[in-house]
Amino acid sequence: MIGVLIKPRKLSEEVAAHLERMIRKGELAEADRLPSERELMRQFGVGRPSIREALLHLSKMGLVEVKSGERARVTRPTPQFVIDALSGPARHMI
């Protein structure tokens, strides 16, 4: 038997991954506003800290812009995000 440690993902990572998929698929387009934090909390069944951490992660990736007092807005993906998105499937072919 091979000992493999599988680390469970944090709730914020799950939320960020789901929103990232929506952006990649075009379900959320550039300049679209995301639902309010309260609505995201309801949709995902998580607390405000998980939502804020997910939005911070997406902001660091350049996928959303977060301003105090406003709902997060989808932004143009950074060049690195585009490279990673395109190279992801290719990585599994090697």
N, C-alpha and C positions, 0 to 999 in steps of 0.2 A: 504494500500500500504506500502511496506517495503522500507525504504530509504537505498539504497545501493550506495555507492560512487565507481564508476569505474574509476580508474586512467588510462588514455591512456598511452600506452607504448611509450618510446622514440624510435626514428629511430635506434639508436645504439643497443637497446635491440632487435628490430626486426631483424636486420642484424645478431647479435650474435646468436639469437635463430635459424635462418635459417642455419647458418654455423654449429652450434652445431648439428642440426638434420642431416645434411649431414655427419658429422663425426660419429654420432651414427649409421646411416644406412650403413656406410662403403663406401659411395660415395667419401669420402676423407679418405685415409688411413694414417697410421703412416708414417712419412717422406715425405709425399706429400707436395709440396709447394702450397700455396694459390696463386690466381692471384695477380697481383700487386695492390697497393692501387688504382691507377687510373682505373684499370679494374674493381675492386670491386665497385668503385664509379659509373661507367657506368652501371654495372649489376644491382645494387640496386637503382640507381637514387638518391643517397644521397651524401652529401659533405664529404670531407676528415676528418673533426672532428668526424663525426658519424662512419666512418670506423675505425679510430684509437681507438675510445672508445670501439667499438665492439671487436677489436683485443685485447685490454687491458683486457677486461672482460674474453675473452676466455683464455688468458694467465694466469690470476689469477686462472682459473679453472684447469689449467694444460693441456689444449687441444691443444694449439699452443705455439710455441716459436717465439718470435719477437726479431730480432736483427737489429740494425741500419744499413741501407744500403742494407738489404736483404729482400726478400719476406718472409712472415710468413710461418712457417713449422708446420705441424700437428705433435704432440708429443704423446707419450704413455699417455693415461688418468691416472690421479691420482687415488689412491685407493678410495678416497672420492667420486670422480665423478662416479666411477663404482658402489659404494654402492648406491648413489643417483639414478643412472639410473636404477638399479635393483629394488630398493624399491619404485620408483615412481608409477608403476602400482599397487603394493601391497597396497599402501596407500589408493587407491580408493576402495579397496575391504573391508576395515575395516569399 
